[in-house]
Amino acid sequence: MDFFFRNRNLFILHFTVLIWGFTGVLGGLISIAALPLVWYRVFIAAISLFIYIKITRKNMQVPLGRMLQFIGVGLLVGMHWVLFFHAIKVSTVSVTLVSLSSLTLFTAILEPLFSHKKLAIDDIIVGLCIILGIYLIFTFEFQYWQGIVFGLLAALCASIFSICNSKLVKKDNPVIITFYEMVGAFLGLSLILLCTQGFNAAMDLSLADLFYLLLLGSVCTAFAYALGVAVMKELSAFTVALITNLEPVYGIMLAMLILKQNEVMSTGFYLGAIIILAAVFLYPLVKTRLATQHKKNKTMPVEQHLK
């Protein structure tokens, strides 16, 4: 019991990442299409976050300019989720989650462009490993090519809004930012549904769909986010990065356990998945070690550098 209390934040973060991994399984269980699915999700998440903000008495007021920024990023979040759940609908949870792991590759390429920095060698190596893994999956699971493509597009959107959020979170409360992003996603998706006459019988929910959507919007989105933010403040960035990278692993394990035969893949898929997940998981380890080495070299006396 003492061990649990000493490492309580670690267990909570693992539990949070497990919940995030469960979103893919829920996407496979919910019968409606990706667009209305995400519309319901962001609607429920926005209401849940609003209740949380009111209970915790956080200040919701932000300048109009920043609010519009949050709403704009929310449109990207909504697009990411639509692409993610559509990838699940046209392939499997496992294929989608592994494709989504390319987020690390896109971030490694895009972040230096946003911050006007050079592309690091270790980022290039990790990126090449991920490309190799995706190539293997594409070769052995070509029947799921649409899922791979939509999964990669979802990862691209996630990379862009993650980079944007990393800048926004320095000025405002993450929960407030997320609330307005959910509102932005809801408004954007509502407009698309209106323009495409999407508010029709296809949005009707069964009792099972309603239950899964309530889980997805409240527990897997609002609750998990609030829980994650709380413990992330207590843990190092390195620990958070390492544990968060387990999301596709947890997701694939849950999918195989719950969806069973639908998630059985070829040997080539698992080989590609291992390469991608190993690259993603080892990425923060390599990054931290190189940063530590660089710091040591900078503080080392000149004569030691010349040896």
C-alpha positions as CSV (number, residue, x, y, z in Angstrom):
1,M,0.0,0.0,0.0
2,D,2.9,2.4,0.8
3,F,4.4,1.6,-2.6
4,F,1.0,2.7,-4.2
5,F,0.9,6.0,-2.3
6,R,4.5,6.8,-3.1
7,N,3.9,6.2,-6.8
8,R,0.2,7.4,-6.8
9,N,0.7,10.0,-9.6
10,L,2.4,7.4,-11.9
11,F,-0.5,4.9,-11.4
12,I,-3.0,7.7,-12.1
13,L,-1.2,8.7,-15.3
14,H,-1.0,5.1,-16.5
15,F,-4.8,4.8,-15.8
16,T,-5.4,8.1,-17.7
17,V,-3.4,6.8,-20.7
18,L,-5.4,3.5,-20.5
19,I,-8.6,5.5,-20.7
20,W,-7.3,7.4,-23.7
21,G,-6.4,4.1,-25.4
22,F,-10.0,2.9,-24.8
23,T,-11.3,5.7,-27.1
24,G,-10.4,3.6,-30.1
25,V,-12.3,0.6,-28.9
26,L,-15.4,2.8,-28.2
27,G,-15.0,4.1,-31.8
28,G,-15.2,0.5,-33.0
29,L,-18.3,-0.2,-30.8
30,I,-20.3,2.9,-31.8
31,S,-22.4,2.2,-34.9
32,I,-22.9,5.8,-36.3
33,A,-20.5,7.4,-38.8
34,A,-17.4,9.4,-37.7
35,L,-18.7,12.9,-38.2
36,P,-21.9,12.6,-36.0
37,L,-19.9,10.5,-33.6
38,V,-17.4,13.3,-33.0
39,W,-20.2,15.9,-32.9
40,Y,-21.8,14.1,-30.0
41,R,-18.4,13.6,-28.4
42,V,-17.4,17.3,-28.4
43,F,-20.9,18.3,-27.3
44,I,-20.8,16.0,-24.3
45,A,-17.2,16.9,-23.5
46,A,-18.0,20.7,-23.6
47,I,-20.9,20.2,-21.2
48,S,-18.8,18.0,-18.9
49,L,-15.9,20.5,-18.9
50,F,-18.3,23.4,-18.3
51,I,-19.7,21.6,-15.2
52,Y,-16.1,20.9,-14.0
53,I,-15.1,24.6,-14.5
54,K,-18.2,25.8,-12.5
55,I,-17.6,23.3,-9.7
56,T,-13.9,24.2,-9.4
57,R,-14.8,27.9,-9.8
58,K,-12.2,28.6,-12.5
59,N,-12.3,31.9,-14.4
60,M,-13.7,31.4,-17.9
61,Q,-13.1,34.9,-19.2
62,V,-10.4,35.2,-21.8
63,P,-9.7,38.0,-24.3
64,L,-11.6,37.7,-27.5
65,G,-8.4,37.3,-29.6
66,R,-7.2,34.3,-27.5
67,M,-10.7,32.8,-27.5
68,L,-10.8,32.8,-31.3
69,Q,-7.3,31.1,-31.3
70,F,-8.7,28.4,-29.0
71,I,-11.8,27.9,-31.2
72,G,-9.5,27.8,-34.3
73,V,-7.4,25.1,-32.7
74,G,-10.6,23.3,-31.7
75,L,-11.5,23.0,-35.4
76,L,-8.3,21.1,-35.9
77,V,-9.0,18.9,-32.9
78,G,-12.5,18.1,-34.4
79,M,-11.0,17.3,-37.8
80,H,-8.4,15.1,-36.1
81,W,-11.1,13.1,-34.3
82,V,-13.2,12.8,-37.4
83,L,-10.2,11.4,-39.4
84,F,-9.3,9.1,-36.4
85,F,-12.7,7.5,-36.1
86,H,-13.2,7.3,-39.8
87,A,-9.9,5.4,-40.0
88,I,-11.3,2.9,-37.4
89,K,-14.6,2.6,-39.4
90,V,-12.7,1.7,-42.6
91,S,-10.0,-0.5,-41.0
92,T,-9.4,-1.7,-37.5
93,V,-8.5,-0.1,-34.1
94,S,-5.0,-1.6,-34.2
95,V,-4.2,-0.3,-37.7
96,T,-5.5,3.2,-36.8
97,L,-3.6,3.4,-33.5
98,V,-0.3,2.3,-35.0
99,S,-0.8,4.8,-37.9
100,L,-1.6,7.5,-35.3
101,S,1.8,6.8,-33.7
102,S,3.4,8.7,-36.7
103,L,2.4,11.8,-34.6
104,T,6.0,11.7,-33.3
105,L,7.3,11.8,-36.9
106,F,5.1,14.8,-38.0
107,T,6.0,16.7,-34.8
108,A,9.7,16.1,-35.3
109,I,9.4,17.6,-38.8
110,L,6.9,20.4,-38.1
111,E,8.0,21.7,-34.7
112,P,11.4,22.9,-36.0
113,L,9.6,24.7,-38.9
114,F,7.3,26.5,-36.4
115,S,10.1,27.5,-34.1
116,H,12.7,28.2,-36.9
117,K,15.1,25.5,-35.7
118,K,17.2,23.0,-37.5
119,L,15.9,19.4,-37.8
120,A,17.8,17.2,-35.2
121,I,19.6,14.1,-36.4
122,D,17.9,11.9,-33.7
123,D,14.5,13.2,-34.9
124,I,15.4,12.1,-38.5
125,I,16.5,8.6,-37.3
126,V,13.3,8.1,-35.3
127,G,11.3,9.4,-38.3
128,L,13.0,6.9,-40.7
129,C,12.2,4.0,-38.2
130,I,8.5,5.1,-38.2
131,I,8.4,5.3,-42.0
132,L,9.9,1.8,-42.2
133,G,7.2,0.5,-39.8
134,I,4.4,2.2,-41.8
135,Y,5.8,0.7,-45.0
136,L,5.7,-2.8,-43.6
137,I,2.1,-2.4,-42.4
138,F,1.1,-0.9,-45.7
139,T,2.7,-3.9,-47.5
140,F,1.2,-6.6,-45.4
141,E,-2.2,-5.0,-44.6
142,F,-2.9,-3.3,-48.0
143,Q,-6.6,-4.0,-47.7
144,Y,-6.6,-1.4,-44.9
145,W,-4.9,1.2,-46.9
146,Q,-7.7,3.7,-46.4
147,G,-7.4,3.3,-42.6
148,I,-3.6,3.9,-42.8
149,V,-4.1,7.0,-44.9
150,F,-6.8,8.5,-42.7
151,G,-4.8,7.5,-39.6
152,L,-1.7,9.4,-40.9
153,L,-3.9,12.5,-41.7
154,A,-5.3,12.3,-38.2
155,A,-1.7,12.2,-36.8
156,L,-0.8,15.2,-39.0
157,C,-3.7,17.2,-37.5
158,A,-2.8,16.1,-34.0
159,S,0.8,17.2,-34.5
160,I,-0.3,20.7,-35.6
161,F,-2.8,21.3,-32.8
162,S,-0.3,19.8,-30.2
163,I,2.3,22.3,-31.4
164,C,-0.2,25.1,-31.2
165,N,-1.4,24.0,-27.7
166,S,2.2,23.9,-26.4
167,K,2.3,27.6,-27.1
168,L,-1.2,28.5,-25.8
169,V,-0.9,26.6,-22.6
170,K,2.0,28.9,-21.4
171,K,-0.5,31.8,-21.1
172,D,-3.8,30.2,-20.1
173,N,-5.3,27.4,-18.0
174,P,-5.3,24.1,-20.0
175,V,-8.8,23.2,-18.9
176,I,-10.2,26.6,-20.1
177,I,-8.3,26.1,-23.4
178,T,-9.8,22.6,-23.8
179,F,-13.3,23.9,-23.1
180,Y,-13.1,26.5,-25.8
181,E,-11.5,24.0,-28.2
182,M,-14.4,21.7,-27.6
183,V,-16.8,24.6,-28.3
184,G,-14.8,25.4,-31.5
185,A,-15.0,21.8,-32.7
186,F,-18.7,21.6,-31.9
187,L,-19.4,24.8,-33.9
188,G,-17.3,23.7,-36.8
189,L,-18.8,20.2,-37.0
190,S,-22.3,21.7,-36.6
191,L,-21.7,23.9,-39.6
192,I,-20.5,21.0,-41.7
193,L,-23.5,18.9,-40.7
194,L,-25.9,21.8,-41.6
195,C,-24.2,22.3,-45.0
196,T,-24.3,18.6,-45.8
197,Q,-27.8,18.0,-44.4
198,G,-26.2,15.7,-41.9
199,F,-28.8,16.3,-39.2
200,N,-30.9,13.4,-40.2
201,A,-32.0,9.9,-39.2
202,A,-28.3,8.7,-39.5
203,M,-27.7,10.5,-36.2
204,D,-30.3,8.5,-34.3
205,L,-28.7,6.6,-31.4
206,S,-29.4,3.2,-30.0
207,L,-29.2,2.8,-26.2
208,A,-25.8,1.1,-26.6
209,D,-24.5,4.0,-28.8
210,L,-25.8,6.6,-26.2
211,F,-24.0,4.7,-23.4
212,Y,-20.7,4.5,-25.3
213,L,-20.9,8.1,-26.3
214,L,-21.5,9.3,-22.7
215,L,-18.4,7.2,-21.8
216,L,-16.4,8.7,-24.6
217,G,-17.4,12.3,-24.0
218,S,-17.4,12.5,-20.2
219,V,-15.0,9.8,-19.0
220,C,-12.5,9.4,-21.9
221,T,-12.4,13.1,-22.8
222,A,-13.4,15.5,-20.0
223,F,-12.6,13.4,-16.9
224,A,-9.4,11.8,-18.4
225,Y,-8.1,15.2,-19.5
226,A,-8.7,16.8,-16.0
227,L,-7.1,13.8,-14.3
228,G,-4.1,13.9,-16.7
229,V,-3.5,17.6,-16.2
230,A,-3.6,17.3,-12.4
231,V,-0.9,14.6,-12.3
232,M,1.2,16.0,-15.1
233,K,2.0,19.0,-12.9
234,E,3.6,16.6,-10.4
235,L,5.6,14.5,-12.8
236,S,8.6,15.3,-15.0
237,A,8.0,16.0,-18.7
238,F,10.2,13.0,-19.5
239,T,8.0,10.6,-17.4
240,V,4.9,12.0,-18.9
241,A,6.2,11.6,-22.5
242,L,7.3,8.0,-21.8
243,I,4.0,6.9,-20.3
244,T,1.9,8.8,-22.8
245,N,3.6,6.9,-25.6
246,L,2.0,3.7,-24.2
247,E,-1.4,4.8,-25.4
248,P,-1.3,2.8,-28.7
249,V,0.0,-0.2,-26.8
250,Y,-2.9,-0.1,-24.3
251,G,-5.4,0.6,-27.0
252,I,-4.3,-2.3,-29.1
253,M,-4.3,-4.6,-26.1
254,L,-7.9,-3.5,-25.2
255,A,-9.0,-3.8,-28.8
256,M,-7.7,-7.4,-29.0
257,L,-9.4,-8.2,-25.7
258,I,-12.8,-6.7,-26.5
259,L,-13.1,-6.8,-30.3
260,K,-11.2,-10.1,-30.6
261,Q,-11.3,-11.6,-34.1
262,N,-11.7,-8.2,-35.7
263,E,-8.3,-7.2,-34.5
264,V,-6.3,-10.2,-35.6
265,M,-3.5,-9.1,-38.0
266,S,-0.7,-10.6,-40.0
267,T,2.9,-11.1,-38.8
268,G,4.0,-8.3,-41.0
269,F,1.6,-5.9,-39.2
270,Y,3.0,-6.8,-35.8
271,L,6.6,-6.4,-37.0
272,G,5.8,-3.0,-38.4
273,A,3.9,-2.1,-35.2
274,I,6.9,-3.2,-33.0
275,I,9.3,-1.0,-35.0
276,I,7.0,2.1,-34.8
277,L,6.1,1.6,-31.1
278,A,9.7,0.9,-30.2
279,A,10.9,4.1,-32.0
280,V,8.1,6.2,-30.4
281,F,8.7,4.7,-26.9
282,L,12.5,5.1,-27.0
283,Y,12.3,8.6,-28.5
284,P,12.1,10.5,-25.1
285,L,14.9,8.2,-23.8
286,V,17.3,9.1,-26.6
287,K,16.2,12.8,-26.6
288,T,16.9,13.1,-22.8
289,R,20.2,11.3,-23.0
290,L,21.5,13.5,-25.9
291,A,20.3,16.6,-24.1
292,T,22.2,15.5,-20.9
293,Q,25.3,14.7,-22.9
294,H,25.1,18.1,-24.7
295,K,24.8,19.9,-21.3
296,K,27.9,18.0,-20.0
297,N,29.9,18.9,-23.1
298,K,29.0,22.6,-22.6
299,T,30.1,22.6,-19.0
300,M,33.3,20.6,-19.6
301,P,36.6,22.5,-19.5
302,V,38.2,23.3,-22.9
303,E,41.2,21.0,-22.3
304,Q,38.9,18.1,-21.8
305,H,37.1,18.8,-25.1
306,L,40.5,18.7,-26.9
307,K,41.4,15.2,-25.6
